[in-house]
Amino acid sequence: MTLVGVAVGAALAAVALFIPWLPESASEQADIIDSVYWLVTVICVVIFALVAGVSVYAVYKFRARPDDLDDGSPIHGHTGLEIVWTLVPTALVTAIAVYSGVALAQAENLPDDGHRVVRVTAEQFAWSFTYPDVELENGQALTTGELVLPVDEAVEFFITSKDVLHSFWVPEWRMKQDAVQGVTTRTVVEPTKLGTFEVICTELCGLGHAIMRSQARVLSAQDFEAWVAEQRRLAAEGGAVQGESLFTAQCGSCHVLADAGTQGQVGPNLDDALADADEAFVRESIVEPNASIAEGFQPDVMPQNYGELFTEEQVNGLVEYLLEATGGG
Ligand code: CUA
């Protein structure tokens, strides 16, 4: 039995060492957070091995022999042992608390040479991101449905919710922060890797919680500036052009639309759903989506407040673009 136990333990340990337990690390903060994770894991593994080892030894060493019908001798406690098993865990838990506190302070520390601010707004069941330092021609700050950031620049996120509790999380960046209505929470991330990552809502928030996702694209500083310039141009252009960029950023994660090349499967395929639609229907579907629900889909999954979130000009642009793209109108 002991040999089998040792063999199985060794095999499992070997497997455990080869499993990538954590997502890719793609921010300054990720390595700090991971160090906390591994510290706690190592402490747990050592304690578990110790307790399991002593238990197995005691079961073997002090087992009742076949001819032993005794009640066993009474036990009156062991002051020395009790002091040890109180002090050791106290020291370990205190060490974990101090280490975590220092790690969190370090992770949320902003560099002295400036940083970017992005405001994150969560709502059932969508994300929007506002860049207060990018002012568009119409005087509004740039707002998008996908998060786009330059690499190697610290970002301070101010996070809030329009309705229930949500939580902002990009696994590769590790930092996770609640979105609470009426409260502004903050977190800091400095992306260190180019690429596209998923923004995930990680607080159960209702019917659409599982699909409350967006994407975070990390670009080189140069590509980021080009993206910002493109957003400015699209906003200035207005009409269907602005509508298309808004659609790709805000609607494409949930809807298929051939013209925009989007693949979202959460809501109806718009090439079908809007094929014979007139302007009034398209507008209603954006600002009051519960008014008419496509067959096989549920009400209340699509946010009900795009009419307030978007300016009238943006809604007009979206309607114009959707009519063009689906051949309706
Ligand atoms: Cu929002 Cu879960």
Boltz pocket constraint, residues with backbone or C-beta under 6 A from the ligand:
constraints:
  - pocket:
      binder: B
      contacts: [[A, 122], [A, 123], [A, 124], [A, 125], [A, 165], [A, 166], [A, 167], [A, 201], [A, 202], [A, 203], [A, 204], [A, 205], [A, 206], [A, 208], [A, 209], [A, 210], [A, 212]]
      max_distance: 6.0
